[in-house]
Amino acid sequence: MFPKPTEPTVDEPLTPAGTGCPACGAATVFTYRLVDYRGWLRVTKCRTCLHVVDRHRITPPAQAGVG
Ligand SMILES: [Zn+2]
């Protein structure tokens, strides 16, 4: 029994990616980091239609004293 995966909570500031959304034509999509069960991702995503323009694994930021 595993909990259903959900969109991880975003507590990173959204950075305008400087490009428009190819799906809905929104003026700007936003880049931010998030964590899922496998680690860190950098995601570029439209906040209007939620189209994911780009996402890739990134090196985890330094963590201070986990555990
Ligand atoms: Zn869009």
N, CA, C, O and the ligand as a Tripos MOL2 file, in Angstrom:
@<TRIPOS>MOLECULE
protein
  269   267    68     0     0
PROTEIN
NO_CHARGES

@<TRIPOS>ATOM
      1 N           0.8360   -1.1970    0.0000 N.3       1 MET1
      2 CA          0.0000    0.0000    0.0000 C.3       1 MET1
      3 C           0.8790    1.2590    0.0000 C.2       1 MET1
      4 O           1.6220    1.5210    0.9460 O.2       1 MET1
      5 N           0.7740    2.0020   -1.0540 N.am      2 PHE2
      6 CA          1.5230    3.2510   -1.1400 C.3       2 PHE2
      7 C           0.5480    4.4020   -1.3600 C.2       2 PHE2
      8 O          -0.4620    4.2570   -2.0500 O.2       2 PHE2
      9 N           0.8630    5.5230   -0.7730 N.am      3 PRO3
     10 CA         -0.0060    6.6780   -1.0320 C.3       3 PRO3
     11 C           0.0500    7.0770   -2.4910 C.2       3 PRO3
     12 O           1.0840    6.9300   -3.1420 O.2       3 PRO3
     13 N          -1.0260    7.5670   -2.9900 N.am      4 LYS4
     14 CA         -1.0830    8.0060   -4.3710 C.3       4 LYS4
     15 C          -0.1300    9.1780   -4.5890 C.2       4 LYS4
     16 O          -0.1600   10.1470   -3.8300 O.2       4 LYS4
     17 N           0.7140    9.0990   -5.6190 N.am      5 PRO5
     18 CA          1.6240   10.2220   -5.8820 C.3       5 PRO5
     19 C           0.8430   11.4980   -6.1820 C.2       5 PRO5
     20 O          -0.1670   11.4910   -6.8850 O.2       5 PRO5
     21 N           1.3360   12.5510   -5.6400 N.am      6 THR6
     22 CA          0.7190   13.8510   -5.8840 C.3       6 THR6
     23 C           1.7990   14.8380   -6.2680 C.2       6 THR6
     24 O           2.9900   14.5820   -6.0920 O.2       6 THR6
     25 N           1.3790   15.9310   -6.7790 N.am      7 GLU7
     26 CA          2.3280   16.9910   -7.1160 C.3       7 GLU7
     27 C           3.0330   17.4410   -5.8460 C.2       7 GLU7
     28 O           2.3850   17.8480   -4.8810 O.2       7 GLU7
     29 N           4.3600   17.3680   -5.8440 N.am      8 PRO8
     30 CA          5.0690   17.7860   -4.6310 C.3       8 PRO8
     31 C           4.8040   19.2490   -4.2980 C.2       8 PRO8
     32 O           4.5570   20.0760   -5.1750 O.2       8 PRO8
     33 N           4.8620   19.5350   -3.0270 N.am      9 THR9
     34 CA          4.6850   20.9150   -2.5980 C.3       9 THR9
     35 C           5.8430   21.7680   -3.0910 C.2       9 THR9
     36 O           7.0110   21.3990   -2.9680 O.2       9 THR9
     37 N           5.4980   22.8820   -3.6360 N.am     10 VAL10
     38 CA          6.5100   23.7990   -4.1600 C.3      10 VAL10
     39 C           6.7140   24.9140   -3.1500 C.2      10 VAL10
     40 O           5.7890   25.6520   -2.8120 O.2      10 VAL10
     41 N           7.9480   25.0150   -2.6780 N.am     11 ASP11
     42 CA          8.2560   26.1380   -1.7970 C.3      11 ASP11
     43 C           9.4300   26.9380   -2.3340 C.2      11 ASP11
     44 O          10.0270   27.7500   -1.6270 O.2      11 ASP11
     45 N           9.7470   26.6920   -3.5980 N.am     12 GLU12
     46 CA         10.7950   27.4540   -4.2550 C.3      12 GLU12
     47 C          10.1750   28.6560   -4.9570 C.2      12 GLU12
     48 O           9.0330   28.5940   -5.4150 O.2      12 GLU12
     49 N          10.9200   29.7330   -5.0400 N.am     13 PRO13
     50 CA         10.4110   30.8580   -5.8200 C.3      13 PRO13
     51 C          10.3290   30.4880   -7.2950 C.2      13 PRO13
     52 O          11.1840   29.7740   -7.8190 O.2      13 PRO13
     53 N           9.3060   30.9760   -7.9420 N.am     14 LEU14
     54 CA          9.1460   30.7390   -9.3670 C.3      14 LEU14
     55 C           9.9790   31.7480  -10.1440 C.2      14 LEU14
     56 O           9.9270   32.9500   -9.8840 O.2      14 LEU14
     57 N          10.7380   31.2430  -11.0910 N.am     15 THR15
     58 CA         11.5790   32.1010  -11.9080 C.3      15 THR15
     59 C          11.0230   32.1380  -13.3180 C.2      15 THR15
     60 O          10.9060   31.0950  -13.9610 O.2      15 THR15
     61 N          10.6790   33.3150  -13.8090 N.am     16 PRO16
     62 CA         10.2170   33.3810  -15.1980 C.3      16 PRO16
     63 C          11.2760   32.8270  -16.1400 C.2      16 PRO16
     64 O          12.4400   33.2250  -16.0850 O.2      16 PRO16
     65 N          10.8680   31.9150  -16.9960 N.am     17 ALA17
     66 CA         11.8280   31.2430  -17.8650 C.3      17 ALA17
     67 C          12.1460   32.0690  -19.1040 C.2      17 ALA17
     68 O          13.0750   31.7470  -19.8450 O.2      17 ALA17
     69 N          11.3950   33.1130  -19.3280 N.am     18 GLY18
     70 CA         11.6900   33.9850  -20.4500 C.3      18 GLY18
     71 C          11.2040   33.4480  -21.7820 C.2      18 GLY18
     72 O          11.6150   33.9260  -22.8390 O.2      18 GLY18
     73 N          10.3330   32.4620  -21.7320 N.am     19 THR19
     74 CA          9.7820   31.9050  -22.9610 C.3      19 THR19
     75 C           8.2950   31.6720  -22.7640 C.2      19 THR19
     76 O           7.8340   31.4930  -21.6360 O.2      19 THR19
     77 N           7.5660   31.6730  -23.8230 N.am     20 GLY20
     78 CA          6.1330   31.4760  -23.7460 C.3      20 GLY20
     79 C           5.7570   30.0120  -23.7160 C.2      20 GLY20
     80 O           6.5940   29.1340  -23.9290 O.2      20 GLY20
     81 N           4.4890   29.7600  -23.4480 N.am     21 CYS21
     82 CA          3.9960   28.3960  -23.3990 C.3      21 CYS21
     83 C           3.5980   27.9420  -24.8080 C.2      21 CYS21
     84 O           2.7800   28.5940  -25.4560 O.2      21 CYS21
     85 N           4.1650   26.8360  -25.2850 N.am     22 PRO22
     86 CA          3.8190   26.3430  -26.6140 C.3      22 PRO22
     87 C           2.4300   25.7100  -26.6650 C.2      22 PRO22
     88 O           1.8810   25.4940  -27.7460 O.2      22 PRO22
     89 N           1.8730   25.4180  -25.5150 N.am     23 ALA23
     90 CA          0.5950   24.7180  -25.4790 C.3      23 ALA23
     91 C          -0.5960   25.6730  -25.4830 C.2      23 ALA23
     92 O          -1.5560   25.4770  -26.2270 O.2      23 ALA23
     93 N          -0.5250   26.7200  -24.6370 N.am     24 CYS24
     94 CA         -1.6860   27.5970  -24.5020 C.3      24 CYS24
     95 C          -1.3830   29.0310  -24.9040 C.2      24 CYS24
     96 O          -2.2900   29.8590  -24.9870 O.2      24 CYS24
     97 N          -0.0940   29.3340  -25.1590 N.am     25 GLY25
     98 CA          0.2490   30.6620  -25.6040 C.3      25 GLY25
     99 C           0.4310   31.6820  -24.4920 C.2      25 GLY25
    100 O           0.5360   32.8800  -24.7560 O.2      25 GLY25
    101 N           0.4680   31.2150  -23.2530 N.am     26 ALA26
    102 CA          0.7400   32.1280  -22.1520 C.3      26 ALA26
    103 C           2.0800   32.8260  -22.3740 C.2      26 ALA26
    104 O           2.9880   32.2740  -22.9940 O.2      26 ALA26
    105 N           2.1850   34.0330  -21.8620 N.am     27 ALA27
    106 CA          3.3470   34.8540  -22.1650 C.3      27 ALA27
    107 C           4.6320   34.2880  -21.5610 C.2      27 ALA27
    108 O           5.7070   34.4300  -22.1430 O.2      27 ALA27
    109 N           4.5250   33.6650  -20.4230 N.am     28 THR28
    110 CA          5.7140   33.2260  -19.7000 C.3      28 THR28
    111 C           5.4400   31.9080  -18.9990 C.2      28 THR28
    112 O           4.3800   31.7090  -18.4060 O.2      28 THR28
    113 N           6.4040   31.0200  -19.0780 N.am     29 VAL29
    114 CA          6.3970   29.8400  -18.2270 C.3      29 VAL29
    115 C           7.4260   30.0430  -17.1230 C.2      29 VAL29
    116 O           8.2720   30.9330  -17.2140 O.2      29 VAL29
    117 N           7.3580   29.2360  -16.1020 N.am     30 PHE30
    118 CA          8.1770   29.4500  -14.9140 C.3      30 PHE30
    119 C           9.0040   28.2130  -14.6080 C.2      30 PHE30
    120 O           8.5690   27.0760  -14.7890 O.2      30 PHE30
    121 N          10.2130   28.4830  -14.1360 N.am     31 THR31
    122 CA         11.1250   27.4120  -13.7560 C.3      31 THR31
    123 C          11.2470   27.3780  -12.2400 C.2      31 THR31
    124 O          11.3590   28.4160  -11.5890 O.2      31 THR31
    125 N          11.2240   26.1910  -11.6990 N.am     32 TYR32
    126 CA         11.4030   26.0500  -10.2570 C.3      32 TYR32
    127 C          11.9240   24.6580   -9.9530 C.2      32 TYR32
    128 O          11.8510   23.7490  -10.7800 O.2      32 TYR32
    129 N          12.4440   24.5150   -8.7660 N.am     33 ARG33
    130 CA         12.9170   23.2120   -8.3250 C.3      33 ARG33
    131 C          11.8510   22.5650   -7.4700 C.2      33 ARG33
    132 O          11.0650   23.2330   -6.7980 O.2      33 ARG33
    133 N          11.8480   21.2610   -7.5130 N.am     34 LEU34
    134 CA         10.9780   20.5450   -6.6020 C.3      34 LEU34
    135 C          11.6140   19.1980   -6.2730 C.2      34 LEU34
    136 O          12.5800   18.7710   -6.9050 O.2      34 LEU34
    137 N          11.0560   18.5600   -5.2920 N.am     35 VAL35
    138 CA         11.5520   17.2580   -4.8510 C.3      35 VAL35
    139 C          10.4370   16.2500   -4.9960 C.2      35 VAL35
    140 O           9.3030   16.4870   -4.5800 O.2      35 VAL35
    141 N          10.7740   15.1240   -5.5910 N.am     36 ASP36
    142 CA          9.8430   14.0100   -5.5460 C.3      36 ASP36
    143 C          10.5290   12.8500   -4.8400 C.2      36 ASP36
    144 O          11.6000   13.0140   -4.2540 O.2      36 ASP36
    145 N           9.9180   11.6960   -4.8970 N.am     37 TYR37
    146 CA         10.4550   10.5690   -4.1370 C.3      37 TYR37
    147 C          11.8100   10.0930   -4.6340 C.2      37 TYR37
    148 O          12.4990    9.3550   -3.9310 O.2      37 TYR37
    149 N          12.1980   10.4990   -5.8250 N.am     38 ARG38
    150 CA         13.4930   10.0870   -6.3720 C.3      38 ARG38
    151 C          14.5620   11.1570   -6.2310 C.2      38 ARG38
    152 O          15.7420   10.8750   -6.4400 O.2      38 ARG38
    153 N          14.1860   12.3490   -5.8890 N.am     39 GLY39
    154 CA         15.1770   13.4020   -5.7310 C.3      39 GLY39
    155 C          14.7060   14.7000   -6.3470 C.2      39 GLY39
    156 O          13.5150   14.9470   -6.5370 O.2      39 GLY39
    157 N          15.7050   15.5220   -6.6510 N.am     40 TRP40
    158 CA         15.4150   16.8770   -7.1110 C.3      40 TRP40
    159 C          15.1910   16.9320   -8.6170 C.2      40 TRP40
    160 O          15.8180   16.2170   -9.3980 O.2      40 TRP40
    161 N          14.2820   17.7990   -8.9790 N.am     41 LEU41
    162 CA         14.0050   18.0860  -10.3760 C.3      41 LEU41
    163 C          14.0330   19.5850  -10.5880 C.2      41 LEU41
    164 O          13.7310   20.3620   -9.6820 O.2      41 LEU41
    165 N          14.3970   19.9800  -11.7940 N.am     42 ARG42
    166 CA         14.1460   21.3560  -12.2090 C.3      42 ARG42
    167 C          13.0800   21.3020  -13.2920 C.2      42 ARG42
    168 O          13.2470   20.6430  -14.3190 O.2      42 ARG42
    169 N          12.0130   21.9860  -13.0520 N.am     43 VAL43
    170 CA         10.8530   21.8990  -13.9100 C.3      43 VAL43
    171 C          10.5550   23.2750  -14.4890 C.2      43 VAL43
    172 O          10.5600   24.2840  -13.7840 O.2      43 VAL43
    173 N          10.2980   23.2860  -15.7780 N.am     44 THR44
    174 CA          9.8040   24.4900  -16.4290 C.3      44 THR44
    175 C           8.3640   24.2090  -16.8180 C.2      44 THR44
    176 O           8.0870   23.3110  -17.6130 O.2      44 THR44
    177 N           7.4550   24.9810  -16.2510 N.am     45 LYS45
    178 CA          6.0440   24.6140  -16.3440 C.3      45 LYS45
    179 C           5.1780   25.8530  -16.4980 C.2      45 LYS45
    180 O           5.4350   26.8970  -15.8990 O.2      45 LYS45
    181 N           4.1640   25.7090  -17.3030 N.am     46 CYS46
    182 CA          3.2000   26.7840  -17.4700 C.3      46 CYS46
    183 C           2.2520   26.7950  -16.2790 C.2      46 CYS46
    184 O           1.6910   25.7620  -15.9120 O.2      46 CYS46
    185 N           2.0810   27.9480  -15.6880 N.am     47 ARG47
    186 CA          1.1970   28.0540  -14.5320 C.3      47 ARG47
    187 C          -0.2520   28.2510  -14.9510 C.2      47 ARG47
    188 O          -1.1570   28.2590  -14.1170 O.2      47 ARG47
    189 N          -0.4550   28.4090  -16.2420 N.am     48 THR48
    190 CA         -1.8190   28.6140  -16.7240 C.3      48 THR48
    191 C          -2.4820   27.2820  -17.0790 C.2      48 THR48
    192 O          -3.5840   26.9860  -16.6180 O.2      48 THR48
    193 N          -1.7980   26.4820  -17.9050 N.am     49 CYS49
    194 CA         -2.3910   25.2230  -18.3510 C.3      49 CYS49
    195 C          -1.6640   24.0140  -17.7810 C.2      49 CYS49
    196 O          -2.0580   22.8720  -18.0220 O.2      49 CYS49
    197 N          -0.5980   24.2700  -17.0220 N.am     50 LEU50
    198 CA          0.1770   23.2190  -16.3620 C.3      50 LEU50
    199 C           0.9340   22.3340  -17.3470 C.2      50 LEU50
    200 O           1.3440   21.2220  -17.0120 O.2      50 LEU50
    201 N           1.1130   22.8360  -18.5540 N.am     51 HIS51
    202 CA          1.9480   22.1220  -19.5180 C.3      51 HIS51
    203 C           3.3980   22.1440  -19.0400 C.2      51 HIS51
    204 O           3.9340   23.1980  -18.6970 O.2      51 HIS51
    205 N           4.0260   20.9640  -19.0240 N.am     52 VAL52
    206 CA          5.4300   20.8790  -18.6250 C.3      52 VAL52
    207 C           6.2940   21.0500  -19.8690 C.2      52 VAL52
    208 O           6.2960   20.2060  -20.7650 O.2      52 VAL52
    209 N           7.0250   22.1560  -19.9030 N.am     53 VAL53
    210 CA          7.8770   22.4530  -21.0460 C.3      53 VAL53
    211 C           9.1650   21.6350  -20.9590 C.2      53 VAL53
    212 O           9.6490   21.1140  -21.9640 O.2      53 VAL53
    213 N           9.7110   21.5300  -19.7530 N.am     54 ASP54
    214 CA         10.9610   20.8070  -19.5760 C.3      54 ASP54
    215 C          11.0620   20.3430  -18.1350 C.2      54 ASP54
    216 O          10.6050   21.0210  -17.2140 O.2      54 ASP54
    217 N          11.6600   19.1910  -17.9580 N.am     55 ARG55
    218 CA         11.9530   18.7390  -16.6040 C.3      55 ARG55
    219 C          13.1420   17.8010  -16.6610 C.2      55 ARG55
    220 O          13.2280   16.9470  -17.5440 O.2      55 ARG55
    221 N          14.0450   17.9570  -15.7320 N.am     56 HIS56
    222 CA         15.1960   17.0700  -15.6940 C.3      56 HIS56
    223 C          15.7420   16.9900  -14.2810 C.2      56 HIS56
    224 O          15.5190   17.8770  -13.4570 O.2      56 HIS56
    225 N          16.4550   15.9160  -14.0200 N.am     57 ARG57
    226 CA         17.0790   15.7120  -12.7180 C.3      57 ARG57
    227 C          18.2070   16.7120  -12.5200 C.2      57 ARG57
    228 O          18.9420   17.0410  -13.4510 O.2      57 ARG57
    229 N          18.3260   17.1800  -11.3030 N.am     58 ILE58
    230 CA         19.4420   18.0530  -10.9720 C.3      58 ILE58
    231 C          20.1440   17.5000   -9.7480 C.2      58 ILE58
    232 O          19.5950   16.6820   -9.0100 O.2      58 ILE58
    233 N          21.3700   17.9640   -9.5470 N.am     59 THR59
    234 CA         22.1170   17.5550   -8.3730 C.3      59 THR59
    235 C          21.4420   18.0950   -7.1380 C.2      59 THR59
    236 O          21.1140   19.2810   -7.0830 O.2      59 THR59
    237 N          21.2290   17.2650   -6.1580 N.am     60 PRO60
    238 CA         20.5810   17.7690   -4.9370 C.3      60 PRO60
    239 C          21.3940   18.8890   -4.3150 C.2      60 PRO60
    240 O          22.6230   18.8260   -4.2740 O.2      60 PRO60
    241 N          20.7150   19.9010   -3.8360 N.am     61 PRO61
    242 CA         21.4290   20.9490   -3.1190 C.3      61 PRO61
    243 C          22.0110   20.3940   -1.8320 C.2      61 PRO61
    244 O          21.5670   19.3630   -1.3280 O.2      61 PRO61
    245 N          22.9960   21.0790   -1.3160 N.am     62 ALA62
    246 CA         23.6290   20.6360   -0.0820 C.3      62 ALA62
    247 C          22.5850   20.5740    1.0310 C.2      62 ALA62
    248 O          21.7800   21.4870    1.2180 O.2      62 ALA62
    249 N          22.6340   19.4820    1.7440 N.am     63 GLN63
    250 CA         21.6920   19.3200    2.8280 C.3      63 GLN63
    251 C          22.4390   19.3460    4.1510 C.2      63 GLN63
    252 O          23.5010   18.7410    4.2960 O.2      63 GLN63
    253 N          21.8810   20.0380    5.0830 N.am     64 ALA64
    254 CA         22.5470   20.2010    6.3680 C.3      64 ALA64
    255 C          21.9420   19.2320    7.3860 C.2      64 ALA64
    256 O          20.8190   19.4010    7.8620 O.2      64 ALA64
    257 N          22.7200   18.2410    7.6850 N.am     65 GLY65
    258 CA         22.3690   17.3630    8.7900 C.3      65 GLY65
    259 C          21.0140   16.6870    8.6700 C.2      65 GLY65
    260 O          20.1670   16.8280    9.5520 O.2      65 GLY65
    261 N          20.8050   15.9560    7.5870 N.am     66 VAL66
    262 CA         19.5630   15.2070    7.4610 C.3      66 VAL66
    263 C          19.5100   14.1010    8.5050 C.2      66 VAL66
    264 O          20.4770   13.3550    8.6640 O.2      66 VAL66
    265 N          18.4410   13.9900    9.1890 N.am     67 GLY67
    266 CA         18.2760   12.9640   10.1980 C.3      67 GLY67
    267 C          18.7560   13.4830   11.5240 C.2      67 GLY67
    268 O          18.7040   12.7650   12.5230 O.2      67 GLY67
    269 ZN          0.2440   26.9370  -21.0380 Zn       68 ZN68
@<TRIPOS>BOND
     1     1     2 1
     2     2     3 1
     3     3     4 2
     4     3     5 am
     5     5     6 1
     6     6     7 1
     7     7     8 2
     8     7     9 am
     9     9    10 1
    10    10    11 1
    11    11    12 2
    12    11    13 am
    13    13    14 1
    14    14    15 1
    15    15    16 2
    16    15    17 am
    17    17    18 1
    18    18    19 1
    19    19    20 2
    20    19    21 am
    21    21    22 1
    22    22    23 1
    23    23    24 2
    24    23    25 am
    25    25    26 1
    26    26    27 1
    27    27    28 2
    28    27    29 am
    29    29    30 1
    30    30    31 1
    31    31    32 2
    32    31    33 am
    33    33    34 1
    34    34    35 1
    35    35    36 2
    36    35    37 am
    37    37    38 1
    38    38    39 1
    39    39    40 2
    40    39    41 am
    41    41    42 1
    42    42    43 1
    43    43    44 2
    44    43    45 am
    45    45    46 1
    46    46    47 1
    47    47    48 2
    48    47    49 am
    49    49    50 1
    50    50    51 1
    51    51    52 2
    52    51    53 am
    53    53    54 1
    54    54    55 1
    55    55    56 2
    56    55    57 am
    57    57    58 1
    58    58    59 1
    59    59    60 2
    60    59    61 am
    61    61    62 1
    62    62    63 1
    63    63    64 2
    64    63    65 am
    65    65    66 1
    66    66    67 1
    67    67    68 2
    68    67    69 am
    69    69    70 1
    70    70    71 1
    71    71    72 2
    72    71    73 am
    73    73    74 1
    74    74    75 1
    75    75    76 2
    76    75    77 am
    77    77    78 1
    78    78    79 1
    79    79    80 2
    80    79    81 am
    81    81    82 1
    82    82    83 1
    83    83    84 2
    84    83    85 am
    85    85    86 1
    86    86    87 1
    87    87    88 2
    88    87    89 am
    89    89    90 1
    90    90    91 1
    91    91    92 2
    92    91    93 am
    93    93    94 1
    94    94    95 1
    95    95    96 2
    96    95    97 am
    97    97    98 1
    98    98    99 1
    99    99   100 2
   100    99   101 am
   101   101   102 1
   102   102   103 1
   103   103   104 2
   104   103   105 am
   105   105   106 1
   106   106   107 1
   107   107   108 2
   108   107   109 am
   109   109   110 1
   110   110   111 1
   111   111   112 2
   112   111   113 am
   113   113   114 1
   114   114   115 1
   115   115   116 2
   116   115   117 am
   117   117   118 1
   118   118   119 1
   119   119   120 2
   120   119   121 am
   121   121   122 1
   122   122   123 1
   123   123   124 2
   124   123   125 am
   125   125   126 1
   126   126   127 1
   127   127   128 2
   128   127   129 am
   129   129   130 1
   130   130   131 1
   131   131   132 2
   132   131   133 am
   133   133   134 1
   134   134   135 1
   135   135   136 2
   136   135   137 am
   137   137   138 1
   138   138   139 1
   139   139   140 2
   140   139   141 am
   141   141   142 1
   142   142   143 1
   143   143   144 2
   144   143   145 am
   145   145   146 1
   146   146   147 1
   147   147   148 2
   148   147   149 am
   149   149   150 1
   150   150   151 1
   151   151   152 2
   152   151   153 am
   153   153   154 1
   154   154   155 1
   155   155   156 2
   156   155   157 am
   157   157   158 1
   158   158   159 1
   159   159   160 2
   160   159   161 am
   161   161   162 1
   162   162   163 1
   163   163   164 2
   164   163   165 am
   165   165   166 1
   166   166   167 1
   167   167   168 2
   168   167   169 am
   169   169   170 1
   170   170   171 1
   171   171   172 2
   172   171   173 am
   173   173   174 1
   174   174   175 1
   175   175   176 2
   176   175   177 am
   177   177   178 1
   178   178   179 1
   179   179   180 2
   180   179   181 am
   181   181   182 1
   182   182   183 1
   183   183   184 2
   184   183   185 am
   185   185   186 1
   186   186   187 1
   187   187   188 2
   188   187   189 am
   189   189   190 1
   190   190   191 1
   191   191   192 2
   192   191   193 am
   193   193   194 1
   194   194   195 1
   195   195   196 2
   196   195   197 am
   197   197   198 1
   198   198   199 1
   199   199   200 2
   200   199   201 am
   201   201   202 1
   202   202   203 1
   203   203   204 2
   204   203   205 am
   205   205   206 1
   206   206   207 1
   207   207   208 2
   208   207   209 am
   209   209   210 1
   210   210   211 1
   211   211   212 2
   212   211   213 am
   213   213   214 1
   214   214   215 1
   215   215   216 2
   216   215   217 am
   217   217   218 1
   218   218   219 1
   219   219   220 2
   220   219   221 am
   221   221   222 1
   222   222   223 1
   223   223   224 2
   224   223   225 am
   225   225   226 1
   226   226   227 1
   227   227   228 2
   228   227   229 am
   229   229   230 1
   230   230   231 1
   231   231   232 2
   232   231   233 am
   233   233   234 1
   234   234   235 1
   235   235   236 2
   236   235   237 am
   237   237   238 1
   238   238   239 1
   239   239   240 2
   240   239   241 am
   241   241   242 1
   242   242   243 1
   243   243   244 2
   244   243   245 am
   245   245   246 1
   246   246   247 1
   247   247   248 2
   248   247   249 am
   249   249   250 1
   250   250   251 1
   251   251   252 2
   252   251   253 am
   253   253   254 1
   254   254   255 1
   255   255   256 2
   256   255   257 am
   257   257   258 1
   258   258   259 1
   259   259   260 2
   260   259   261 am
   261   261   262 1
   262   262   263 1
   263   263   264 2
   264   263   265 am
   265   265   266 1
   266   266   267 1
   267   267   268 2
@<TRIPOS>SUBSTRUCTURE
     1 MET1         2 RESIDUE 1 A MET
     2 PHE2         6 RESIDUE 1 A PHE
     3 PRO3        10 RESIDUE 1 A PRO
     4 LYS4        14 RESIDUE 1 A LYS
     5 PRO5        18 RESIDUE 1 A PRO
     6 THR6        22 RESIDUE 1 A THR
     7 GLU7        26 RESIDUE 1 A GLU
     8 PRO8        30 RESIDUE 1 A PRO
     9 THR9        34 RESIDUE 1 A THR
    10 VAL10       38 RESIDUE 1 A VAL
    11 ASP11       42 RESIDUE 1 A ASP
    12 GLU12       46 RESIDUE 1 A GLU
    13 PRO13       50 RESIDUE 1 A PRO
    14 LEU14       54 RESIDUE 1 A LEU
    15 THR15       58 RESIDUE 1 A THR
    16 PRO16       62 RESIDUE 1 A PRO
    17 ALA17       66 RESIDUE 1 A ALA
    18 GLY18       70 RESIDUE 1 A GLY
    19 THR19       74 RESIDUE 1 A THR
    20 GLY20       78 RESIDUE 1 A GLY
    21 CYS21       82 RESIDUE 1 A CYS
    22 PRO22       86 RESIDUE 1 A PRO
    23 ALA23       90 RESIDUE 1 A ALA
    24 CYS24       94 RESIDUE 1 A CYS
    25 GLY25       98 RESIDUE 1 A GLY
    26 ALA26      102 RESIDUE 1 A ALA
    27 ALA27      106 RESIDUE 1 A ALA
    28 THR28      110 RESIDUE 1 A THR
    29 VAL29      114 RESIDUE 1 A VAL
    30 PHE30      118 RESIDUE 1 A PHE
    31 THR31      122 RESIDUE 1 A THR
    32 TYR32      126 RESIDUE 1 A TYR
    33 ARG33      130 RESIDUE 1 A ARG
    34 LEU34      134 RESIDUE 1 A LEU
    35 VAL35      138 RESIDUE 1 A VAL
    36 ASP36      142 RESIDUE 1 A ASP
    37 TYR37      146 RESIDUE 1 A TYR
    38 ARG38      150 RESIDUE 1 A ARG
    39 GLY39      154 RESIDUE 1 A GLY
    40 TRP40      158 RESIDUE 1 A TRP
    41 LEU41      162 RESIDUE 1 A LEU
    42 ARG42      166 RESIDUE 1 A ARG
    43 VAL43      170 RESIDUE 1 A VAL
    44 THR44      174 RESIDUE 1 A THR
    45 LYS45      178 RESIDUE 1 A LYS
    46 CYS46      182 RESIDUE 1 A CYS
    47 ARG47      186 RESIDUE 1 A ARG
    48 THR48      190 RESIDUE 1 A THR
    49 CYS49      194 RESIDUE 1 A CYS
    50 LEU50      198 RESIDUE 1 A LEU
    51 HIS51      202 RESIDUE 1 A HIS
    52 VAL52      206 RESIDUE 1 A VAL
    53 VAL53      210 RESIDUE 1 A VAL
    54 ASP54      214 RESIDUE 1 A ASP
    55 ARG55      218 RESIDUE 1 A ARG
    56 HIS56      222 RESIDUE 1 A HIS
    57 ARG57      226 RESIDUE 1 A ARG
    58 ILE58      230 RESIDUE 1 A ILE
    59 THR59      234 RESIDUE 1 A THR
    60 PRO60      238 RESIDUE 1 A PRO
    61 PRO61      242 RESIDUE 1 A PRO
    62 ALA62      246 RESIDUE 1 A ALA
    63 GLN63      250 RESIDUE 1 A GLN
    64 ALA64      254 RESIDUE 1 A ALA
    65 GLY65      258 RESIDUE 1 A GLY
    66 VAL66      262 RESIDUE 1 A VAL
    67 GLY67      266 RESIDUE 1 A GLY
    68 ZN68       269 GROUP 0 **** ****
